[in-house]
Amino acid sequence: MKRIKTLTLEEQQTVLDASRYAPDSRFRQRAHAVYLSDKSYRLDQLAEIFAVDRDTASAWLTAWDSVGLMGLRDRAHPGRPRRGIEADVEALEADLERAPQHIQALPVRFHERTGKSISLATVKRWLKERHWVWKRCRRSVKAHCNPALFEQGRRVLKALQDKEADGDIELFYLDESGFSSGSCVPYAWQKQGGTRALPANVPGLVNVIGLMNSQGAGYFHPVETTVTSATVAEAMAGFIQSRPDDKLTVVVMDNAPLHKKVVREGQADWLLGRVWVWFLLPYSPELNRIEVLWKKIKYEWLPWEAYASFEALRNVLQDIFQNLGGKYQINFV
């Protein structure tokens, strides 16, 4: 099994920096291969990672051992220039920016523009060299957000957080999230030749109305019905009963119509329990810290077994909510 000589700490940092910051993509690739070889990656693994044959990967390692970093540079190539010149790749990137979900059309557009033919595999290799990856997109409300209003809301919330840190108030964040035993879990590590399977059509949905502070303490009100102003009012009533009334508690929530309705109907009674509501400005969900909790639960804390049945999902959620701040930690710093 071919491997390079063990790298010193200085050499490790050198090849790591080269793999990240060198201007030439192929130089970065070769430096990365040297770094991985030092981390005990086998030659066949390197060939698979970088989509080259074993001889090519072996030549990279030999060049490093015999010449060092300079051995990873391209030699001069007289004659016909490389077909994928920088301008061509930049044009491909521009095409992909306009239609990021349709990579299959790029070879056709490349041929129309240059008269040259390339394969889809070559397009993918070029894009990977320039750090393009295939991953999920997400919806965002940032385009609707007024920057000045967002900054104003951020400053007000920071003032409340400072008051909390000084011990003058309690600060909680309210939001709702749904959890289904039939949720789609499309990606998981699996051995080749096998397929992980989840039971299909498992009924069950639990909606959770949660209130959580920055230390992870919280009050959670699960319902197996639709969240309405009435269920939010029930959650607030339970939360207020669980709180000592010797300190003002501020509850941060978004501008959902059901939130505004329940505040209009209940704010007077809540103030008797020293609980006051502050509404986030529109289109600023990232300021609501409990959103981090929902993300943690759905994408990190729910084990595979939670999707086996609705009962399993409920049990896991109960364990998470009971052990939040202990077994399950969120650091907002």
N, C-alpha and C positions, 0 to 999 in steps of 0.2 A: 504494500500500500504506500503510494507516494505521498510524502508530506514535506513541507518546508522545514528548515531549521527553526527551532523555537525562537520566537521573537522576544526581544527585550521590551521593557515597558515603553521606552522611547520609540522603538520600531513599531510597536502596536499603535501608539498614538499617531505616528507618521502615516501609516497605511490607512488608518481610520479617517484621518483628516483628508487624505487624498481621495478616498472613496466617497467622501461627502462633498468636497469643495473644488476638486480639480475641474478645470473648464472643459476638458475633453471627456466625453461619455465613456469611451472605450478604456481610457486610462482609469477612470473611476471604477469601471467594472473589474478590471484586472487587480486593482488595489483591494477591492472588496473580496475577490477570490483569495488573495494572499491572507487577508485578515481571517476569513472563515477557515482556511486551511490550518492556521495557527490555533483555531478553536476546535480542531479535531474533525472537521468535515472531510469526508472521503472524496477521492477524485471523481467517482461516479456521481456523487451528490453535487459537486461543483458544476460538473458538466450539465446536469439536469437543471440546476438553479439558473445558470447563465445561458442555457439553450445552445451549447456548443458541444463538440465531440471531446472525448477524453484526451486526445492528443493535443488539442488546442489548450485545454485547461492545464495539462501537464507542462506545456511550453511556457505558460505564464509563470508557473511555480519555479521552473528551471531558470527562467530569466531573472526572477527575484533572487534566487540563491546565488547566481553567478555574477550579476551586475548590481543588484539592489533596485531601488526605486526607479532609476533611469531605464532599467531593462523593461519596464512596463510600458514605456512610451512607444508609439507607432514608429516604425522605420519609414524612411522616405519611400514613396511608391511612384516611381517614374511611369510615364505613359498616361493611359486613359484615367481621368479623374473618377472618384467614387460616384456612383449613380445617385445615391441619396445625399445630395449636397445639402448644406445647412438651410438654404432658402427653400428647398423642396420640403424639408421636414417642417419648417415654420409654416409653410402654406398648408400642410396637412393638419397641423395644430389649429390653424385658423378655421379650417373646414370642420374640425371636431368641436370647436367652441360653438359653432353655429348649430350643430346637430349632434350633441354628445352621446345620444343613445343609438346612433346609426354608424358604427365603425365600418360596417360592410360596404358602405358606399365610398369609402375613401380611396381604394385602388382605382375605381372608375373615374373619380374626379381627378386623381393624380394623372391618369392616362390622358384625360381630356385636356389638362393644363400643360403637360410636358411632352406628350407623345411617347412616354416610356411606360413600361408595364412593371408592376410590382405585385407581389402576393400579399394576401391579408396577413400572413405570418410575419412578413417583413415589416408591414405597417405596425403590428403589435410590438415587434422588437424595438423599432425606433421610438415608439411612444413610451415603452418601459424604460429605455435608456434616458428619457427625459422626464422620468418620474410620474408618468400617468398611471393610474390604477383604476380598476373597475370596482365600484362600490356603490352602496345605496345613496340616493339623493334624499333630501328631506324638504318639507315645506317650511317656509319661513315667513314671518309677518314683518320683517325688518323694512321691507319696501314701503309699508304703510306707516311706519313710525316717524313721528316728527322729532328730529335730533334734539332740538331745543327743549321740547317737553320731556323727552326721555332723560336728558341730563338733569332737568329740574326734579323729576321723580327720583332719580338715582341719589341726588343730594338729600332729598327729604328722607329717603329710606336710610341713607348713611347716618343722618342725624338720629333717627330712631335706634339704629344699631349701636351708636355710641351711648345713647341713654341706657340701652340694655346692658352694655358692657360695664357701665358705671353702677349698675344695680338699681336704677331709678324705675325701670319698667320691665315687664315681661313682654317679649315680642314673639308672636307665633305667625306662621304662614299657613293659609288655608287653600286647599284645592281638592279636586276630585279626580279619580282615575279608575278605569275599568280593567278587570283582569278576567280573562276567559280561559277555560280549560281547552278550548279549541283554537287557541292562538297559534299563528303560524310561526314555526321555528325553522326557517329555511336552511340555515348553515350550521354545521357541526362537524368536528373532525371525525373521519370514518376511515376504516381500513379499505384499501382497494379490493374490489370484488364483493363488498358488502354494502348494505344500505340501512341506515338507522331509520326506524319507522315509529311514528306516533299513532295512537288510535284515532281513527277518523270519526267525525260527528259526535264528539263527546260533548253533551249539553252542559251548560252552566256558565253563568256570568255573575261576578260579584263586583259591585261598584263600591269604592271606598271614599268616604269623605274624611280627609285627614287634616289635622292641625299639628304643626311641628315647629320647634324652635331651633336655634342654631347649635344647640348642644345635643340634639337628637331626641330630646324628650317630646312626647307627642300624645295626641288623643285621636283614635281612629274609630270611625263609625261605618262598619260595612253594611250594605243593604243588597239584597238580591232583586231589587226593583229599579226602575228608572230614578235617577237623581232629580228631585224636584225641590222647590223652595221649602216644602214641608219637611223633607228629609234633611235638608241643610239646617233648618231650624231645630230639628231634633238633635243633630250633631252639636250645634252650638249650645243647646240647653245642657246636654251631657257634659260638654267641655267646661262650661261655666260652673256647674256643680262640682266638678273635679278640681277646680282651682281655688286657692286661698284668695280671699277678697281684700287682703291688706296691701296689695300693690296693683297699680294700674296695669292691665294687660291690653296690648294693642294687637289686633288681628289684621294681618295683611291679606287681601284677597283681590282677585281681578274683577273686571267690570261686567261679568256675565249677568244677563237680565235676572236670572233667578237669585243671584247674590244681592243685587240691588233691591229686589222685592223683599227678601227675607230681612235685609237690614232696615228697610223702611218700616216693616211690621214689628221688628223685635229690638231695635236699637235702644229704645227708652228703657225696656226691661233689662237689657244687657248692661246698661250703664249703672244700674243698681248693684250689679255684681262687679263693677269697676272694669268692664270690658268695653273697649272702644274699637271701631273698625276704621282702617285706612285703606282706600282703594288705590291700587296701582293705576298709573296712567295707561291709556289704551296701547295695545301692541307692545307690551314690555314683559312678556312671560319670563324672560331670563332673570328678572329681578325677584321672582317668587322662588325662594329657596326650596320649597317642597317639591318643585319640578325635578330637582336633582334626585330626590328620594324615589320618585316613580321610575326614573330612568335606571337607577341602581337596581331596583327590584326586578324590572323586566329584562334587563340585559346583563346583569351580573349575578344577582342573588338567587333567582329562581332556579332550582336544580332541574335536571332533565325529568326527574320523577314527578315533578309538580304537574306536568301535562298529562299524566297517565289517567287521571280522573278528576272530577270536580271536587271530590272530598279531599284528595291529595293537595290540590291547589289551595283550598281553604285552610288546611292544616299548616301548610308552609307559610301562607300569609300571616296567619295568627302567630306563628313562631317569630317571624320577622318583626311584627309590630310590638310583640312583647319584649323582644331583646334588642330593639333599636337603641343605640347609644352604648351597648355592651358588645354582644356578639357581632352586631352589624353597625359599622361606624361610617360616618360621613364627615369629612374635614372640609369646612368652608373657608379656611384660611387661604 
